[in-house]
Amino acid sequence: MTLFRMLLLLPNVTLRLALFITCYIGLVIPSIAQQEEPAINGTLALKELQAFVNAFTQIRNTYVEEVDDKTLLENAIKGMLTELDPHSNYLAPQTYKNLQVSATGEFGGLGLEVGMEDGFVKVISPIDDTPAQKAGIESGDLIVKIDNKPVKGLSLNEAVKLMRGKIGTSIELTVAREGNAQPLEFSLERAVISVVSVRSKVLEKDYLYLRIAQFQANTGVDLRKVIDQATQAQAPNGIVLDLRNNPGGVLQAAVDVVDTFISEGLIVYTEGRIQTSATRFVASGEATALDVPLVILINGGSASASEIVAGALQDHKRAIVLGTTSFGKGSVQSVIPLSETHGMKLTTARYFTPNGRSIQAQGIVPDIIVERGKFTPLKSRVQVTEADLPRHLQNGGTDSADQANTKNSKRTDAQKAVTNDAQLHEAITLLKGLHILSQRGSQPTISANSDDS
């Protein structure tokens, strides 16, 4: 009979727990310490462990309702993790399954990437073409009620579980938004969330717009296919890479995207307390879009992998970053199994850009700050020009006034795609300026923010 089986036969649960913790300290901790030198130094605080045992006993024996030992111990694990940071949490079987499914790009729910802030669910980003995005939920919103049930006091997993449900069923969300005196009410219908990682379109004929909604396993491959197709006839005059409201995703996908635009050098590295947390990712030398001017759009909903891409290309002076400061999620989470059906997501490292900037709680600061808004062209005033004067001399060139007006009309039609997006409009304008300079023989330099703090 093993020592742990003997413990289970003890009649007193408090004694069982105390002896189990003692055995754990004596048997398990030394073996971990041998594997990871810096992990354990000194002795564990036995007074704190005794306090834990006392609390466990009091709750088990005197709480107003009977709670089984399994629930109490699971809650203890949840508490340890949720009090560490907003991204470490306990993974019950269904949560772990959902985590695996979401990485493939299809899952059920509302289409929200969320975290916790002050006991409320904070929206990191709504995902493109999902119920949440179509309803008007925005990055930075705080979900305070789910189906009229207060979120305060729930764990992140519990809140997410409430938001998930049968496809086609309705859910009510109460949201607090900065700048609004009263909470906002949203009615959404749950749906299968199928995320298209890369979308593209040509703006104003010669400028390629690329939108990455989320970083999935094949994002890098998909991006290269789109660029290759767009450049078969002629390379575009510029590329806009839109990472706004992109909550992140697969790290390797972010590395692959950066690798598309640079030929050499460090892309990102991580540092943690244990040796296995230290990783470095460098360019493969197989870039396919080296010479095309690049502008990256980010905002407060750009997180994690999005920030890795923006920070790396900014440090390499390969792109101009435009928009507003990103979310600032610069931490690495590892999924660690606790049993065959349960696990935990634990923060184990921090991300750093090639120049050594930590993304965590800082975010990526754009080279050019452009706030969100609509671009509204001003109506032209009535203006008298030389052509309006009687007996004016003709131009003498090949273009008539009518031909010039036709060209202006075509330019106006081409601009309609960016009229409602001030940040995208500024990105296209910037690329046009770079192209004009290059046509005149000047070699514009794309310079990143020099602040490495």
Secondary structure, 3 states (H helix, E strand, C coil): CCHHHHHHHCCCHHHHHHHHHHHHHHHHHHHHHHHCCCCCCCCCCHHHHHHHHHHHHHHHHHCCCCCCHHHHHHHHHHHHHHCCCCCCEEECHHHHHHHHHHCCCEEEECCEEEEEECCEEEEEEECCCCHHHHHCCCCCCEEEEECCEECCCCCHHHHHHHHCCCCCCEEEEEEECCCCCCCEEEEEECEEEECCCEEEEEECCCEEEEEECCECCCHHHHHHHHHHHHCCCCCCCEEEEECCCCCCECHHHHHHHHHHHCCCCEEEEEEECCHHHCEEEECCCCCCCCCCCEEEEECCCCCCHHHHHHHHHHHCCCCEEEECCCCCCCEEEEEEECCCCCEEEEEEEEEECCCCCECCCCCCCCCEECCCCCCCCCCCCCCCCHHHCCCCCCCCCCCCHHHHHHHHHHHHHHHHHHCCCHHHHHHHHHHHHHHHHHHCCCCCCCCCCCCCC
